[in-house]
Amino acid sequence: MKFQLNALASDIFISIYAITTLYFRFKFESTKNIDPVLSIVLGLSFVSILWALIKLKFLNPNWFGLLNSNKNKLLTKK
């Protein structure tokens, strides 16, 4: 049995993760003299962790209801 977070918990986790990693990157890069390429690699590695968690179905983002509303609009127009 795989452990999965529901849509709302996934959205909250992703938001907290994004804010925390951005804070970490800004604080780390301001205290150290970091090459821009290293900054991009660090950012891509943080994003790849989220991507992997979504692909493994640990996170099930709903993007705070934005995805469902688009699907419903498309289905009702047909």
Biopython code that builds the backbone (N, CA, C, O; Angstrom):
import numpy as np
from Bio.PDB.StructureBuilder import StructureBuilder

atoms = [
    (1, "MET", "N", (0.835, -1.175, 0.000)),
    (1, "MET", "CA", (0.000, 0.000, 0.000)),
    (1, "MET", "C", (0.884, 1.245, 0.000)),
    (1, "MET", "O", (1.764, 1.400, 0.847)),
    (2, "LYS", "N", (0.639, 2.107, -0.946)),
    (2, "LYS", "CA", (1.413, 3.335, -1.041)),
    (2, "LYS", "C", (0.764, 4.423, -0.196)),
    (2, "LYS", "O", (-0.459, 4.502, -0.079)),
    (3, "PHE", "N", (1.605, 5.248, 0.380)),
    (3, "PHE", "CA", (1.112, 6.382, 1.147)),
    (3, "PHE", "C", (0.887, 7.545, 0.195)),
    (3, "PHE", "O", (1.791, 7.919, -0.552)),
    (4, "GLN", "N", (-0.310, 8.121, 0.214)),
    (4, "GLN", "CA", (-0.647, 9.241, -0.661)),
    (4, "GLN", "C", (-1.275, 10.351, 0.168)),
    (4, "GLN", "O", (-2.004, 10.102, 1.128)),
    (5, "LEU", "N", (-0.977, 11.565, -0.222)),
    (5, "LEU", "CA", (-1.631, 12.716, 0.385)),
    (5, "LEU", "C", (-2.833, 13.094, -0.469)),
    (5, "LEU", "O", (-2.799, 12.974, -1.693)),
    (6, "ASN", "N", (-3.893, 13.551, 0.186)),
    (6, "ASN", "CA", (-5.050, 13.985, -0.598)),
    (6, "ASN", "C", (-4.736, 15.312, -1.287)),
    (6, "ASN", "O", (-3.667, 15.884, -1.078)),
    (7, "ALA", "N", (-5.655, 15.794, -2.098)),
    (7, "ALA", "CA", (-5.405, 16.965, -2.940)),
    (7, "ALA", "C", (-5.087, 18.215, -2.124)),
    (7, "ALA", "O", (-4.128, 18.922, -2.433)),
    (8, "LEU", "N", (-5.866, 18.494, -1.099)),
    (8, "LEU", "CA", (-5.641, 19.698, -0.303)),
    (8, "LEU", "C", (-4.320, 19.625, 0.456)),
    (8, "LEU", "O", (-3.578, 20.607, 0.497)),
    (9, "ALA", "N", (-4.016, 18.475, 1.057)),
    (9, "ALA", "CA", (-2.758, 18.319, 1.767)),
    (9, "ALA", "C", (-1.571, 18.423, 0.808)),
    (9, "ALA", "O", (-0.530, 18.975, 1.163)),
    (10, "SER", "N", (-1.729, 17.895, -0.403)),
    (10, "SER", "CA", (-0.671, 18.001, -1.405)),
    (10, "SER", "C", (-0.434, 19.461, -1.791)),
    (10, "SER", "O", (0.709, 19.899, -1.915)),
    (11, "ASP", "N", (-1.516, 20.204, -1.979)),
    (11, "ASP", "CA", (-1.381, 21.618, -2.333)),
    (11, "ASP", "C", (-0.681, 22.398, -1.228)),
    (11, "ASP", "O", (0.178, 23.235, -1.504)),
    (12, "ILE", "N", (-1.044, 22.129, 0.008)),
    (12, "ILE", "CA", (-0.416, 22.820, 1.136)),
    (12, "ILE", "C", (1.057, 22.429, 1.244)),
    (12, "ILE", "O", (1.909, 23.288, 1.469)),
    (13, "PHE", "N", (1.364, 21.138, 1.083)),
    (13, "PHE", "CA", (2.744, 20.667, 1.137)),
    (13, "PHE", "C", (3.583, 21.319, 0.042)),
    (13, "PHE", "O", (4.704, 21.757, 0.304)),
    (14, "ILE", "N", (3.059, 21.389, -1.173)),
    (14, "ILE", "CA", (3.793, 21.988, -2.291)),
    (14, "ILE", "C", (4.018, 23.478, -2.048)),
    (14, "ILE", "O", (5.095, 23.996, -2.344)),
    (15, "SER", "N", (3.014, 24.173, -1.512)),
    (15, "SER", "CA", (3.168, 25.602, -1.224)),
    (15, "SER", "C", (4.232, 25.851, -0.164)),
    (15, "SER", "O", (5.075, 26.735, -0.319)),
    (16, "ILE", "N", (4.194, 25.075, 0.911)),
    (16, "ILE", "CA", (5.183, 25.236, 1.972)),
    (16, "ILE", "C", (6.571, 24.876, 1.462)),
    (16, "ILE", "O", (7.547, 25.552, 1.786)),
    (17, "TYR", "N", (6.664, 23.815, 0.667)),
    (17, "TYR", "CA", (7.938, 23.391, 0.106)),
    (17, "TYR", "C", (8.519, 24.473, -0.799)),
    (17, "TYR", "O", (9.710, 24.772, -0.720)),
    (18, "ALA", "N", (7.689, 25.061, -1.657)),
    (18, "ALA", "CA", (8.165, 26.093, -2.579)),
    (18, "ALA", "C", (8.640, 27.331, -1.826)),
    (18, "ALA", "O", (9.688, 27.892, -2.146)),
    (19, "ILE", "N", (7.877, 27.755, -0.834)),
    (19, "ILE", "CA", (8.258, 28.936, -0.060)),
    (19, "ILE", "C", (9.544, 28.677, 0.725)),
    (19, "ILE", "O", (10.422, 29.538, 0.783)),
    (20, "THR", "N", (9.655, 27.501, 1.325)),
    (20, "THR", "CA", (10.840, 27.153, 2.106)),
    (20, "THR", "C", (12.083, 27.069, 1.232)),
    (20, "THR", "O", (13.137, 27.586, 1.599)),
    (21, "THR", "N", (11.965, 26.419, 0.076)),
    (21, "THR", "CA", (13.136, 26.303, -0.787)),
    (21, "THR", "C", (13.541, 27.647, -1.376)),
    (21, "THR", "O", (14.731, 27.916, -1.534)),
    (22, "LEU", "N", (12.570, 28.492, -1.701)),
    (22, "LEU", "CA", (12.922, 29.834, -2.183)),
    (22, "LEU", "C", (13.627, 30.640, -1.097)),
    (22, "LEU", "O", (14.614, 31.324, -1.366)),
    (23, "TYR", "N", (13.113, 30.556, 0.138)),
    (23, "TYR", "CA", (13.765, 31.243, 1.250)),
    (23, "TYR", "C", (15.191, 30.722, 1.438)),
    (23, "TYR", "O", (16.132, 31.497, 1.605)),
    (24, "PHE", "N", (15.333, 29.390, 1.408)),
    (24, "PHE", "CA", (16.655, 28.787, 1.569)),
    (24, "PHE", "C", (17.602, 29.249, 0.471)),
    (24, "PHE", "O", (18.751, 29.594, 0.748)),
    (25, "ARG", "N", (17.129, 29.260, -0.780)),
    (25, "ARG", "CA", (17.986, 29.683, -1.890)),
    (25, "ARG", "C", (18.383, 31.143, -1.763)),
    (25, "ARG", "O", (19.555, 31.475, -1.937)),
    (26, "PHE", "N", (17.426, 32.031, -1.460)),
    (26, "PHE", "CA", (17.750, 33.458, -1.341)),
    (26, "PHE", "C", (18.709, 33.710, -0.184)),
    (26, "PHE", "O", (19.647, 34.498, -0.310)),
    (27, "LYS", "N", (18.475, 33.043, 0.942)),
    (27, "LYS", "CA", (19.342, 33.249, 2.096)),
    (27, "LYS", "C", (20.738, 32.683, 1.816)),
    (27, "LYS", "O", (21.734, 33.344, 2.110)),
    (28, "PHE", "N", (20.828, 31.489, 1.262)),
    (28, "PHE", "CA", (22.100, 30.855, 0.962)),
    (28, "PHE", "C", (22.880, 31.646, -0.086)),
    (28, "PHE", "O", (24.089, 31.836, 0.045)),
    (29, "GLU", "N", (22.185, 32.104, -1.121)),
    (29, "GLU", "CA", (22.870, 32.822, -2.196)),
    (29, "GLU", "C", (23.289, 34.230, -1.788)),
    (29, "GLU", "O", (24.250, 34.771, -2.335)),
    (30, "SER", "N", (22.579, 34.828, -0.832)),
    (30, "SER", "CA", (22.968, 36.168, -0.402)),
    (30, "SER", "C", (24.174, 36.134, 0.541)),
    (30, "SER", "O", (24.957, 37.083, 0.584)),
    (31, "THR", "N", (24.322, 35.037, 1.297)),
    (31, "THR", "CA", (25.464, 34.957, 2.214)),
    (31, "THR", "C", (26.729, 34.458, 1.533)),
    (31, "THR", "O", (27.838, 34.777, 1.962)),
    (32, "LYS", "N", (26.564, 33.681, 0.476)),
    (32, "LYS", "CA", (27.716, 33.148, -0.260)),
    (32, "LYS", "C", (27.739, 33.760, -1.650)),
    (32, "LYS", "O", (26.702, 34.164, -2.176)),
    (33, "ASN", "N", (28.897, 33.827, -2.229)),
    (33, "ASN", "CA", (29.019, 34.302, -3.598)),
    (33, "ASN", "C", (28.818, 33.095, -4.519)),
    (33, "ASN", "O", (29.745, 32.321, -4.760)),
    (34, "ILE", "N", (27.596, 32.949, -5.026)),
    (34, "ILE", "CA", (27.210, 31.763, -5.780)),
    (34, "ILE", "C", (27.174, 32.084, -7.272)),
    (34, "ILE", "O", (26.684, 33.135, -7.684)),
    (35, "ASP", "N", (27.701, 31.162, -8.067)),
    (35, "ASP", "CA", (27.653, 31.263, -9.516)),
    (35, "ASP", "C", (26.204, 31.094, -9.987)),
    (35, "ASP", "O", (25.489, 30.254, -9.439)),
    (36, "PRO", "N", (25.749, 31.858, -10.976)),
    (36, "PRO", "CA", (24.366, 31.718, -11.458)),
    (36, "PRO", "C", (24.033, 30.310, -11.956)),
    (36, "PRO", "O", (22.894, 29.864, -11.817)),
    (37, "VAL", "N", (25.003, 29.611, -12.529)),
    (37, "VAL", "CA", (24.752, 28.245, -12.995)),
    (37, "VAL", "C", (24.456, 27.331, -11.808)),
    (37, "VAL", "O", (23.575, 26.474, -11.890)),
    (38, "LEU", "N", (25.185, 27.508, -10.708)),
    (38, "LEU", "CA", (24.933, 26.717, -9.511)),
    (38, "LEU", "C", (23.550, 27.022, -8.943)),
    (38, "LEU", "O", (22.867, 26.123, -8.453)),
    (39, "SER", "N", (23.144, 28.261, -9.007)),
    (39, "SER", "CA", (21.817, 28.636, -8.546)),
    (39, "SER", "C", (20.733, 27.948, -9.380)),
    (39, "SER", "O", (19.738, 27.470, -8.834)),
    (40, "ILE", "N", (20.921, 27.899, -10.683)),
    (40, "ILE", "CA", (19.948, 27.241, -11.556)),
    (40, "ILE", "C", (19.912, 25.745, -11.277)),
    (40, "ILE", "O", (18.834, 25.151, -11.238)),
    (41, "VAL", "N", (21.068, 25.132, -11.084)),
    (41, "VAL", "CA", (21.127, 23.698, -10.784)),
    (41, "VAL", "C", (20.441, 23.411, -9.451)),
    (41, "VAL", "O", (19.722, 22.419, -9.332)),
    (42, "LEU", "N", (20.649, 24.253, -8.463)),
    (42, "LEU", "CA", (19.998, 24.077, -7.165)),
    (42, "LEU", "C", (18.485, 24.190, -7.303)),
    (42, "LEU", "O", (17.753, 23.385, -6.728)),
    (43, "GLY", "N", (18.009, 25.173, -8.054)),
    (43, "GLY", "CA", (16.580, 25.331, -8.277)),
    (43, "GLY", "C", (15.978, 24.162, -9.026)),
    (43, "GLY", "O", (14.887, 23.704, -8.685)),
    (44, "LEU", "N", (16.676, 23.666, -10.048)),
    (44, "LEU", "CA", (16.182, 22.514, -10.805)),
    (44, "LEU", "C", (16.143, 21.251, -9.949)),
    (44, "LEU", "O", (15.259, 20.410, -10.112)),
    (45, "SER", "N", (17.100, 21.125, -9.044)),
    (45, "SER", "CA", (17.090, 19.942, -8.174)),
    (45, "SER", "C", (15.902, 19.984, -7.211)),
    (45, "SER", "O", (15.289, 18.950, -6.944)),
    (46, "PHE", "N", (15.573, 21.160, -6.692)),
    (46, "PHE", "CA", (14.399, 21.279, -5.828)),
    (46, "PHE", "C", (13.111, 20.974, -6.600)),
    (46, "PHE", "O", (12.213, 20.314, -6.077)),
    (47, "VAL", "N", (13.025, 21.453, -7.833)),
    (47, "VAL", "CA", (11.843, 21.195, -8.648)),
    (47, "VAL", "C", (11.762, 19.713, -9.025)),
    (47, "VAL", "O", (10.670, 19.147, -9.083)),
    (48, "SER", "N", (12.898, 19.091, -9.278)),
    (48, "SER", "CA", (12.881, 17.676, -9.643)),
    (48, "SER", "C", (12.425, 16.793, -8.481)),
    (48, "SER", "O", (11.838, 15.734, -8.704)),
    (49, "ILE", "N", (12.684, 17.212, -7.262)),
    (49, "ILE", "CA", (12.176, 16.467, -6.105)),
    (49, "ILE", "C", (10.654, 16.500, -6.094)),
    (49, "ILE", "O", (10.012, 15.473, -5.876)),
    (50, "LEU", "N", (10.072, 17.677, -6.328)),
    (50, "LEU", "CA", (8.608, 17.770, -6.404)),
    (50, "LEU", "C", (8.069, 16.943, -7.557)),
    (50, "LEU", "O", (7.074, 16.235, -7.401)),
    (51, "TRP", "N", (8.710, 17.025, -8.703)),
    (51, "TRP", "CA", (8.265, 16.270, -9.868)),
    (51, "TRP", "C", (8.266, 14.771, -9.578)),
    (51, "TRP", "O", (7.333, 14.058, -9.949)),
    (52, "ALA", "N", (9.325, 14.298, -8.911)),
    (52, "ALA", "CA", (9.420, 12.874, -8.588)),
    (52, "ALA", "C", (8.314, 12.458, -7.617)),
    (52, "ALA", "O", (7.737, 11.381, -7.767)),
    (53, "LEU", "N", (8.014, 13.293, -6.631)),
    (53, "LEU", "CA", (6.950, 12.959, -5.683)),
    (53, "LEU", "C", (5.589, 12.922, -6.358)),
    (53, "LEU", "O", (4.740, 12.109, -5.992)),
    (54, "ILE", "N", (5.370, 13.789, -7.339)),
    (54, "ILE", "CA", (4.103, 13.775, -8.080)),
    (54, "ILE", "C", (4.035, 12.546, -8.977)),
    (54, "ILE", "O", (2.988, 11.904, -9.061)),
    (55, "LYS", "N", (5.131, 12.209, -9.647)),
    (55, "LYS", "CA", (5.153, 11.040, -10.527)),
    (55, "LYS", "C", (4.992, 9.735, -9.747)),
    (55, "LYS", "O", (4.410, 8.779, -10.259)),
    (56, "LEU", "N", (5.497, 9.685, -8.524)),
    (56, "LEU", "CA", (5.333, 8.509, -7.686)),
    (56, "LEU", "C", (3.950, 8.428, -7.051)),
    (56, "LEU", "O", (3.649, 7.478, -6.327)),
    (57, "LYS", "N", (3.116, 9.417, -7.320)),
    (57, "LYS", "CA", (1.748, 9.513, -6.791)),
    (57, "LYS", "C", (1.709, 9.692, -5.277)),
    (57, "LYS", "O", (0.698, 9.400, -4.638)),
    (58, "PHE", "N", (2.818, 10.176, -4.702)),
    (58, "PHE", "CA", (2.800, 10.538, -3.282)),
    (58, "PHE", "C", (2.028, 11.843, -3.113)),
    (58, "PHE", "O", (1.240, 11.993, -2.179)),
    (59, "LEU", "N", (2.260, 12.773, -4.018)),
    (59, "LEU", "CA", (1.529, 14.025, -4.030)),
    (59, "LEU", "C", (0.494, 13.984, -5.140)),
    (59, "LEU", "O", (0.777, 13.526, -6.247)),
    (60, "ASN", "N", (-0.699, 14.460, -4.843)),
    (60, "ASN", "CA", (-1.783, 14.512, -5.813)),
    (60, "ASN", "C", (-2.306, 15.940, -5.878)),
    (60, "ASN", "O", (-3.362, 16.238, -5.319)),
    (61, "PRO", "N", (-1.583, 16.822, -6.551)),
    (61, "PRO", "CA", (-1.966, 18.231, -6.519)),
    (61, "PRO", "C", (-3.260, 18.499, -7.279)),
    (61, "PRO", "O", (-3.538, 17.903, -8.320)),
    (62, "ASN", "N", (-4.021, 19.400, -6.728)),
    (62, "ASN", "CA", (-5.258, 19.854, -7.342)),
    (62, "ASN", "C", (-5.124, 21.323, -7.705)),
    (62, "ASN", "O", (-6.026, 21.902, -8.310)),
    (63, "TRP", "N", (-4.016, 21.920, -7.343)),
    (63, "TRP", "CA", (-3.704, 23.326, -7.582)),
    (63, "TRP", "C", (-4.821, 24.224, -7.065)),
    (63, "TRP", "O", (-5.246, 25.176, -7.720)),
    (64, "PHE", "N", (-5.281, 23.882, -5.854)),
    (64, "PHE", "CA", (-6.312, 24.632, -5.130)),
    (64, "PHE", "C", (-7.597, 24.777, -5.943)),
    (64, "PHE", "O", (-8.241, 25.825, -5.917)),
    (65, "GLY", "N", (-7.960, 23.724, -6.657)),
    (65, "GLY", "CA", (-9.215, 23.696, -7.389)),
    (65, "GLY", "C", (-9.157, 24.238, -8.795)),
    (65, "GLY", "O", (-10.171, 24.235, -9.493)),
    (66, "LEU", "N", (-8.013, 24.700, -9.232)),
    (66, "LEU", "CA", (-7.922, 25.280, -10.571)),
    (66, "LEU", "C", (-8.043, 24.224, -11.664)),
    (66, "LEU", "O", (-8.590, 24.507, -12.729)),
    (67, "LEU", "N", (-7.548, 23.024, -11.427)),
    (67, "LEU", "CA", (-7.611, 21.983, -12.453)),
    (67, "LEU", "C", (-9.022, 21.452, -12.638)),
    (67, "LEU", "O", (-9.445, 21.215, -13.769)),
    (68, "ASN", "N", (-9.746, 21.265, -11.568)),
    (68, "ASN", "CA", (-11.104, 20.731, -11.679)),
    (68, "ASN", "C", (-12.041, 21.700, -12.375)),
    (68, "ASN", "O", (-12.912, 21.275, -13.133)),
    (69, "SER", "N", (-11.881, 22.978, -12.135)),
    (69, "SER", "CA", (-12.780, 23.946, -12.759)),
    (69, "SER", "C", (-12.582, 23.976, -14.266)),
    (69, "SER", "O", (-13.550, 24.154, -15.006)),
    (70, "ASN", "N", (-11.352, 23.806, -14.741)),
    (70, "ASN", "CA", (-11.108, 23.777, -16.183)),
    (70, "ASN", "C", (-11.708, 22.532, -16.815)),
    (70, "ASN", "O", (-12.274, 22.609, -17.905)),
    (71, "LYS", "N", (-11.598, 21.401, -16.161)),
    (71, "LYS", "CA", (-12.167, 20.167, -16.694)),
    (71, "LYS", "C", (-13.684, 20.262, -16.749)),
    (71, "LYS", "O", (-14.302, 19.821, -17.719)),
    (72, "ASN", "N", (-14.287, 20.836, -15.712)),
    (72, "ASN", "CA", (-15.741, 20.969, -15.698)),
    (72, "ASN", "C", (-16.225, 21.916, -16.786)),
    (72, "ASN", "O", (-17.259, 21.667, -17.406)),
    (73, "LYS", "N", (-15.497, 22.993, -17.023)),
    (73, "LYS", "CA", (-15.888, 23.930, -18.062)),
    (73, "LYS", "C", (-15.800, 23.282, -19.435)),
    (73, "LYS", "O", (-16.668, 23.493, -20.282)),
    (74, "LEU", "N", (-14.758, 22.498, -19.655)),
    (74, "LEU", "CA", (-14.596, 21.834, -20.939)),
    (74, "LEU", "C", (-15.687, 20.792, -21.161)),
    (74, "LEU", "O", (-16.178, 20.629, -22.278)),
    (75, "LEU", "N", (-16.064, 20.089, -20.097)),
    (75, "LEU", "CA", (-17.065, 19.050, -20.233)),
    (75, "LEU", "C", (-18.466, 19.629, -20.455)),
    (75, "LEU", "O", (-19.274, 19.033, -21.167)),
    (76, "THR", "N", (-18.756, 20.773, -19.857)),
    (76, "THR", "CA", (-20.091, 21.350, -19.997)),
    (76, "THR", "C", (-20.274, 22.072, -21.328)),
    (76, "THR", "O", (-21.408, 22.250, -21.773)),
    (77, "LYS", "N", (-19.198, 22.489, -21.967)),
    (77, "LYS", "CA", (-19.322, 23.187, -23.245)),
    (77, "LYS", "C", (-19.624, 22.248, -24.397)),
    (77, "LYS", "O", (-20.139, 22.683, -25.427)),
    (78, "LYS", "N", (-19.315, 20.970, -24.244)),
    (78, "LYS", "CA", (-19.526, 20.018, -25.341)),
    (78, "LYS", "C", (-20.966, 19.657, -25.517)),
    (78, "LYS", "O", (-21.301, 18.866, -26.399)),
]
sb = StructureBuilder()
sb.init_structure("model")
sb.init_model(0)
sb.init_chain("A")
sb.init_seg("    ")
for serial, (resi, resn, name, xyz) in enumerate(atoms, 1):
    if name == "N":
        sb.init_residue(resn, " ", resi, " ")
    sb.init_atom(name, np.array(xyz, "f"), 0.0, 1.0, " ", f" {name:<3s}", serial, name[0])
structure = sb.get_structure()
